[in-house]
Amino acid sequence: MTESRTRTPATPGVLVDPLRNRGVAFTQEEREALGLTGRLPSGVLGLEQQARRAYQQVQAQGSDLAKNVYLEQLHDRNETLYFKVLTEHLTEMLPIVYDPTVGEAIERYSHEYRRPRGIFLSIDRPDDMEKAFATLQLGPEDVDLIVCTDAEEILGIGDWGVGGIQISVGKLAVYTAAAGIDPRRVVPVSLDVGTDRRSLLDDPLYLGNRHPRVRGADYDAFIEKYLETASSTFPDALLHFEDFGPSNARRILEQYGGRYRIFNDDMQGTGAITLAAALSAVKVSGVRMREQKLVVFGAGTAGVGIADQLRDAMIRDGADPDQAAAQVWLIDKQGLLTRDMDGLRDFQQPYARDPAEVADWARDDGAISLLETVRQVEPTILLGTSTAHGAFTREVVEAMAEGTERPIVFPISNPTSRIEAMPADVIAWSGGKALVATGIPVPPVEYDGVTYQIGQANNALLYPGLGLGTIVSGASQVTAGMLLAAAQAVADQVDPSGPGASLLPPVENLRESSAVTATAVVKAALDDGVATSKPTDVSEAVREAMWQPVYTDGAAA
């Protein structure tokens, strides 16, 4: 019996390298030079033709999750083509590659697993970090941006363990599509510290560490080792933290923000985009930023993080720091926070009220309610980060409208099932006076003959430009001034003065918008003395730094 010598030849490397692969866009000369003779159909299609076909294939998918899966498969085959499609159809694709559809992809990660993307670091093997980064075969100056997550608080779906790598991948895709950050110079990272989700621990196909989340000193040591390793391996990289648990997110940022180039989008990005909406609203209300009175309903990390940025904006507008803090009221599950309460978090304490100040306020079962606070304070801004659906009742909104001429109302909790009030109700209950922005996309609202455009406080309007500006400036840290500059740049891109005008720009022109934001951020980094690169023409430097999804000469070599 003769042994068969037939075998399937290995696919030439360029066809399985998504950074170099062009598929049928390779010319006949390139196919010959790269050893691809006979490995592709005869026809040669350019990038524009490929993009049209790929977009048609996306549209043919039966669900948003199927579209997400298709796009990830395209991402794994041909990055230039993937970003060409994403960039040209960003408004349509943003909710597919990121929130909300990416949440479904994360839940299905272990069952839909196809190929790895990124670096997986395990708390069970902390000494592997240097070796793991070394497998990228990238030099110290080759990485601009790393997005990591420990996946404890993924979007609105909570703890999903190792599947959280998809949030890092999705975030980086938005950075590239929206701000032109070079996809060859970014790294998604999973910090796998375990999971407390029983369904994952019991799933025989789950791909992450099969134990409860590690906390305490071991967790802290793991995070510190990650920061030391990532920053020493890639000293120029911005270290983006995403979807960490609230207490860990704030603690990491406060402990290491002055030592490393760190950015936390859940805290800083959400705060800055909400500030942008507030800056737009202030133009309409006529009340100076330093005179704003803010009530925050939902005094967790996100709510207080936004309060911090609004307070900083008050100070920059001339308010005394103590005065600015005194113009913020926090309400949580136990009602209005006062200094005599047990269990106040450290970040809540600067805003807790003197009990004597509120001694004669009405109470409900011992707690001072949101409605009572609004009636007593007469705030100019009401911010909702509580995820308590319907918390902004008609009585609350009417009390806001009685206390100030143009009440600023931001119910930014998401998804829709958790929003504090729908914009249509807020506008009607306020008699059309409220200035509204939300955390979810909302169609225009008709009221009393006016069409109200509802701006979405979507972090994608801000963080891509902030990241690009940080990279171009080589900023050693992300400062409060850089965040404020980003917020102001976003606010300046919309005219909110017309009847029913939006407080925030749409995402249709996100790439151009990100360039404007990045330019403002570079200038702020220079002003704050943290820039290590000092371009003579900031706007030109930003635009030159923006990667374009095109096939370039030599890219396939």
N, C-alpha and C positions, 0 to 999 in steps of 0.2 A: 504494500500500500504506500503510494507516494505521498509524502507530506506536502501539503499545499503551501506555496510561498506567497500566496495572495494576501495583501494587507491593505488597510485603508490608510492612505498617506495623511500625515498631520496637516492641519490647516495652517498655512503660513501665518506667522505671528501678527502681521499687520491687520488681518481680518478679525482677530479676536482681541485686539487692543482698542477699546472704545475711543481713546484719545487720538489715535492715528487713523482708524478705519474710516474710509469714505464710501465703502460699498461700491455700487455701480457708478459712482462718480470718478473712480480711477480711470484715467485715460489709457489707451492701448499702450502708450509708451511707458506709463507708470506701472502698468500690470507686468510688462516685460521686465522692467528694472527691479521690481519687487518680488519676482518669482510667482506671479499670480496667473500665469498663462493657463487658460482653461478652467480657472477656478471661479469665474464670474460669467454671467450671460454676456453676449456680445455687445448689447446696447450700452451706451454711456449716457447717463442722465446727470445733469448738473444739480447743484444744491437746491436751487429754486424748484426744480421739478420734483426732486426727492421730498422737499418739504410739503409741496402740494399733495403728493401721494400719502405721506405720513399723516397729514392732517385729515385727509379723507378716511384713513384707517382709524384714527381716533374717533371721528364722528360715527363710524359704523359700529362702535362698541355698544353693548346693550345697557350698560350702567356706568355710573361714575367710578365705581370700584374697578370695573373692567377697563375703563379708560386709564385709570391710574396704573394698573398692571401693564397695559400696553406701553405706556410712556416709560415705565421703568425698564421694560425690556428694550425699548429703543435707546434709553440712557445707557444700558449695558452694552449695546452694539456700536453706537455712533454718537458720541457726545456733541459734536458740532451740529449734527442734524437735530438731535434732541433739543438743544438750546435754540436753534433756528425756529423750530415749531413753537417752543415755549415763548420766545420773545415776540414773535409775530402775533400770537394769540393769547397774550398774558392775562388779560381780563377774564377770558374764558377758562384758561388753564390753571390760574392761581388756586381756585378752590378744588381742583383735581389733584395737583401735585402737593398741595398743602392743606390747610384747614378748610373744610371739614373732612374731605375724603381720605386724607392720609390717616385719620383715626381708624377707619375701617381696615386699611392696609396694615396698620400696626397690630390690630387685634388678630389678624390672620397671618401675621409674619411667619411663625414657625410652620404653619401648614402650607403657605404659599412660597416658601423659601426656594430661591432659584440659584443665586450666587451671592457671595459676600461683597459688600461695598463698605469700605472704611476700616477702622481699627477697633477691635473688641478687647477691652481691658477688664480683667476679672479681679475682684477683690481677693479671690482665693489664690491668686498668683501675682501679687503686686510687684515682685522682682522681675517680671517679664516685660515691664513697660518699655525699657530702652530697646530690648530686642524687637518688640512689636513695632515701634516707630521705625526702627532700622530696616524692617522689611519693605518700607516704602521706597527705599533707595533714593531718598531726597536729601539734599544738602541743607545746611543751616539757613541759607538765604532763599530756599525754594518754596517756602510755605508762608502764605499771607494770613490764613484764617483757619481756625479749627473750631468746629461746633461740637460740643459734648453734651450728653445728657445722662442722668442716672434713671430717668424715666419714672420717677415717683408720681409726678403730676402731669401726665400727658394731656394737653388740651383740656377737654371736659370729661375725659374717660378714665383718668386716674393712673394707677400703677400697672404698667404693661411690660416690665422687665426688659429683656434684651431686645424686644421688638421696637423699643424706643429708638434704635439706630435709624429708623425710617424718619423720625422727626429731625434728626441731624442732617440726613440726606436731603429731605425736603426743604429745610431752611437754607441749606447751601445752594440748592437749585434756584430759590428765589433771589438770593444774593447775586447769583450770576445773571439770571434773566433780567432782573430789575436794575442792577448797578454795574454789570459787566465785570464782576470779580472773576478772575481767571480760574476756570474749573480745574486746571492742572496744578493749582497752587492752594487747594483747599483739602481739608481732611475731616470727614465725619467720624465721631468717636462715640462708642457705647461704654459707659462706666457701669459694668454689671456688678451690682452689690447685692444681688438677690431680688426676690419679689415677695410681697405679702399677698398676692392674688392666688387664692387656693386653686382656681381653675387652671392656672398655668403650672403650678407645682404638681398637680395631679395629671397633667397632660403628657402622655408618653412621647409626644413629638416636640415638646417645648425645648428650645435650643439654649436657654440661658442657665445660670446657676440655680440648682434645685434646693434652695434654702431660703428662709425668710430674710428680709432686708437686714443687712448688718448696719448697726447704728453705733453711736458713741465714739469712743476713742479710736477704734479700728477704722471706722468710716472716715473720721477726721484725718487720720494718718494717710489713708488711701488718697483722699482729695489733695492733701498737701504734696504727696509724692507725685500725683498727676501734674499738678501745677509746676513743680520743680522740673520734672522730666520734660514736659511739653515746652516749657519756656526756655530750657537750656538746649534742647534739641533744635527748636525752631524759634530763635530769639526775636524774630521780627513778626511773629504771628499774633493776631488778635485772638484771644481765648474767649469764645462765646459760650455761655452757660445757658441751657435751655431746659425748661420743664422739670426743674428740681422741686422737691418739697418746699413749701413756703419758709419754714424755719431755717432749713439748710441754705436756701437760695440767698436769703438776706445775710446770714452769718458769714457765708463764704465771701460775698461781695464786700462786706464791711471789714472782714479780717484781712483780705488779700488785695482789695481794690487799689491800694496805694503802692503795692509791691509788684504787681503783675498787670499786664495789659488785658484787663478783664471787662467783659460786657455781659450783663444779664438782661435778656430781652423782656422776660416776664415782669421784671421790676422796672428797669430803666427805660426800655422801649415802650412799654405800656404807659408809663408815666409821661414820657416825652410826647407821644402822639396825643394823649389826652390834654397835655399842656398846649399843644398846637391848636386843638379845638377851642380851648379856653382863650387863647390869644386872639383867635378869630372872633369869638363871641364878645370879647371885651371891646373890640372895634365897634360893634353894633350897640352894646349896652351903654357905652360912654362912661362906665365906672372903671377907674384906673386899676391896674393889677394890684397895686399896693393897698387898695381899699376893698378888695374882694373878701367876702366872708364865705367860707367853705364848710359845708356839712358833708361828711363821708359816711355813707351807710354801708357797712361791711369793712371793719377795721382790721383786716388781715394784712398780710405782706403786700399784696397788690394795692389795696386801698391806701395804706399808709405810704407806700412807695410813691404813689401819685401825689398824695398830700405833700410829701417832702419836696417834690419838684415844683408844685404850685407855690409852696412856701418860699422856695429859693427864688422863684420868679417875682414874688412880692418884694423880697429883699432887694433884688436887682433893680426893682422899680422905685426903691427908696424907703421901703418899710424897715423899721428896726427889727432885728431878728426875733426878739421877744414879742414884739407887737405882731409880727407875721405868724408866729406859732399860736398866739392867742386868738387869731382869726380863723382857726381850724377847730372844728368839733367832730369827734369820732363817735360813732354809734355802732355797737356790735350786738351780739345775742343778749347781753345783759343790759342793754339800753345805752344811754349816753355814758361814756367812760369818765369816771371821776377818780381822783387820786386816792380815795379811801378804799377802792375796790381791791380785793385779793386777786392775784393771778394775772395782773397786767403784764403784757410783754414789754420788753425793754424799749422796743421801737414805738409802742403806744404811749409810753409815759410822758414824753415831752408835750403831748397834746391833751392829756387828761385834765379835766377841769377841777378847780378848787370846789370842794363840796359846799362851802359857804356861798359861792356864786349862784348855785342852783338850788339852794335850800327851800325856796318857796315855789319851785316849779312843780306842776302836777305830775303825779306818778301813777303808774299802772302796775300793781303787784310789786311795788317797790322800785320799779325801773322807770326811767324817763324815756318816753317813746320818741320815735322819729317825728311824729306830728307835733308833739309838744316842743321839741327842739326847734323845729322850723318856725313855729309860732313865736317862740321867745327870741330866737336869734335873728329872724328875718334875713336868712342867707341870700347871697347873690348867686351861689353855685351849689347845686345838689348833685353829688356823685354817688352812683350805685355800683358797688363791687361785691354785693352780698350773695348773689345767685339766688335770692329770694324772690320768686316770680310774683309780680303784682304788688310789691312792697311800696311802690310809689302810687298810693291811692289817689282818688279824686280829691279827697280832703287835703292830702299833702301837697299836691300840685296847686290847688286853689290857694292854700296858705302861702306857697312860694310866690304866686302871682300877686297876692295882697301885699307882700312885704317888699317887693322890688319891681320896678317897671318892666324890665326884660329879664326874667329869671333864666338862668343857665342850668339846664337839666341834662345830665349825662347818665342814662341807665346803660352801663357798658358791660354788664354781665352777659355771658353767652353760654350755651346756645339760646334760641328763642324761648325754650321752655323755662329758662332761668332769668330772663330779663325782668328788671324791676317794673317797667311799664313800656307799653308800645308807644312809639312817637305819635301816632294818630290820636291817642287818648291824651297825651301830654299837651299837644297843641290845642285840642278842643277844650280841655279843662282849664287851660290858661288863657282862653280867649284869643289864641293865635299869638300870644306874646312870648312864649317860651322859645329859647334857642337850644336846639336839641342835636346831640350826636349820640350814636349808639355803638355797641361792640359787634353788632351783626349787620349784614346788608339788609336794607329796608327800602322798599319802593317809595316813590314820591307820595306825599300825603296831600290831599285836597281839603282845604278848609276855607270857608267864607270867600270863595272866589280866588284864592291864592294857592299855587302849587308849591309845597315845601319840599325841597331836596334835603334828604337826611344824610349827613356825612357819616361815614363809618370810621370809627377810631381803629383802623386796621394798621397794625404795626408795620406791615409791608410798605406803607407810605413813608416810613422813617428809617428803619434799621438798615436797609441796604445802602442808603446814602451815608448814614453814620459810619457804617463799616468801611465803605470805600474811602471816605474822608480820613478815617483813622489810619488806613493803610497808606494812603498817599502822603500824609503828614508824618508817618512813622511815629505817631504819638506814643509816648511811654505809658500813658494811661488815658482812660476815657474820663474826662472831667465834667463837672456840672456845667461849665461854660460851653463845652462841646454839645452836650445834650440840649441845652437851651437854644444854642445856635441851630441845631437840627430842627427843633420844634418851631422856631421862628421862621426858618426857611420854608417849612411845609405850610405854615399859616399864611405866609406871604404869597403863596401860589394860588390863592383863591380870593375873590372879592365877595365878602359875606354881606355887603350892604344892601343888596337888592331884596325885594320882598320874597321871602321863602328861600333865599340863597343858602347853599350848603356851607357849613363851617370848615369843611375839609375838601381837598381836591379829589377827583375820581382817580382810579388806578389806570385808566386808559393810557396816560402818558407817563407811566411810572419810570421808564428809563431816563427820560429827560428830567423828570422831577428829582430823581436820585442824584443826577449830576449836579443840579442846583444845590441840593442839600449837602452833598459831599464838599462842594466848594465852600459853603458856609462853615462846615465842620473843620476843614483845613485851616481857615482863617482863625477860628476860635482856638485851635490847638496852638497856632503861632502866638496868639495873644496871651494864652495861658502859660506859655513857656514850656510846653511838653512836646512840641514837634522836634523830631530829629532830622527831618528833611524840610528844607525851606525853599520851595520853588518860587521863581521870580514871577511867573504867570500861573496863579493857582488854578484858574478855570481851565487853562490849556493842559496843565499837569493832570487834572482830574480826567479830562476827556481822553488824553493819551493813555491813561491807565486802564481804561475800560475795554475789556476783551470783547471782540466781536465774533459772532458765530459764522465764520466764513472759512472756507478751505484756503489755506495759505501755502505758498511755495515752500517746499521742504518739510511740511508738516507730516507727510507720510513717510519720510525717509527713516 
